[in-house]
Every structure is written in C-alpha cells, then in structure tokens.
C-alpha cells in the first residue's frame, strides 16, 4: 500500500510517500505525476521518500522520465530520502534530479 500526500507551498509541489512502492503503486504514483506535471503545469516538484520502507520495482526509470519532463518545462525536480532508498535498493538518478537533505532546503534553490 502506498499513501501519497501532496501539498503546494510557495510554488513547489511536495509529494510525500508513505509505505511500499511496487508495480501497482508505481502506476498510481505515475498517474499523480502525470496529472500535476502535464495537466496542471507544475514546474518545481519535490518527492519525499523518507517514509518508504519497501521498494520491489525499478523506479529509477520513472524518476528519470519525470525529471526530464520537469526540466523540459524549465522546472526543477528534487527528492528527499534518496540516501535511505539508495542504500537499500541501489536506485540510479539522473543529473537533472537534485538531492535534498530536507524539504525546506528546496527554498534555498527555488526563488519564487
């Protein structure tokens, strides 16, 4: 099960994930990202993986795909909790994804 919380603050959409990422929940997350990036036009997106406790699917491609879409719209793609998930699941991320120690650090990079 995956719980997806979203909050929009100061021009940045924060997506906080809780639970498990598998094939089914990855598709659910893809739908959310599709909606906010393509339909709403979000330019600054932060996904927080701090509360993910299990991943049994390859999300590297998904992250790379969405970061490219954000960059294409002149935005920036950020993630929190990368160290935690990378240590357990060896997830590659592209150069277009910014790693953040915490969510508030994003405001040092994005000036809106």
N, C-alpha and C positions, 0 to 999 in steps of 0.2 A: 504494500500500500504506500502511496505517495501523497503527502499533503503539500499543496502549493499555495503559499501566501504571497500576495502581491501588495505593494504599496508604492505610490508615486509621490516623490518628495523632491522639490527643488530641481525639477527637470530630469530626474533619474528614476527609472523603474527598478525597484528592488524585488527580486523573486527569491523567496526563502523556501527551501525544500526540506521536508521532514520525512524520513522513512527510507524506503527502498526504491532504487531505480532498476527496473528490469525492462524487458521488451515492451510490455503493455504500458507501464508508467512512463517510459521514454516517449512513446507515441502520444500520451496525454500531455507531457511537457512540450513536445513538438507543436501540438495544437495551440497551446497557450502562447508559445513564442511566435508562431505563425501569425496569430491574431494581433499581438502587440506590435510586432515589427512591420508587417506588411499592411495591415488594415488601419492601425492607429498611427503608425509612423514614429514609434519610439526611437530615439537616437542614442540614448545613454541607458545601458542595461547592466545591472549587476545581479548575478546569480550566486546565492549563498549555499554552499554545500556543507556547512558546519554541522548540520543535523542529519546528514545522510549516514546511515550505518551499514548499508549493504548495496553493492552495485554488482549486477550479474549480466551486464550488457556493455558493449563498447559505446561509450558516449563521446569519445574523442572526435569522431567524425561529425557528430551532431554539434558539438561546441565549435568546431572549425567552420562548419556550414553557417551557423548563426552569426558567428563573429564576422565572417565575410559579408553577410547581408547588412549587418550594422555598420561596418566600415564603408560599404558601398553607399550608404545614406549619410556619409560624413559623421558618423557617430563613433562611440567607443563601447567596447564590451569588456566587462570586469567580472572577476569571480573571487569569492571568498571561500576559504576552506580547501583550497587546492592542495596544500601540503598534506592535509589529512587523507584526502581521497587518493592522491598520487602515491603516497607511501604504501597504501593497501592495494591499489588497483592499477598502478602504472599508466596513468592517463596522459597522453601527449596533448599539448595545446599549442596552438599556432602563435606566431609572433604578434598577431593582432589582438590577443587576449591579454589583458592586464591583470596581474595577480595583486590582490589587496589583502592586507593583514586584517582589516576590519571594514565594515560597511561605511563608516564615517570618513575613512581616508579617501573615498571617491570624490568627496567635495574639494579636496586639495588639487585634484586633476581637472575636474569639470567646473568651470566657472560660468554659471548661467545667471 
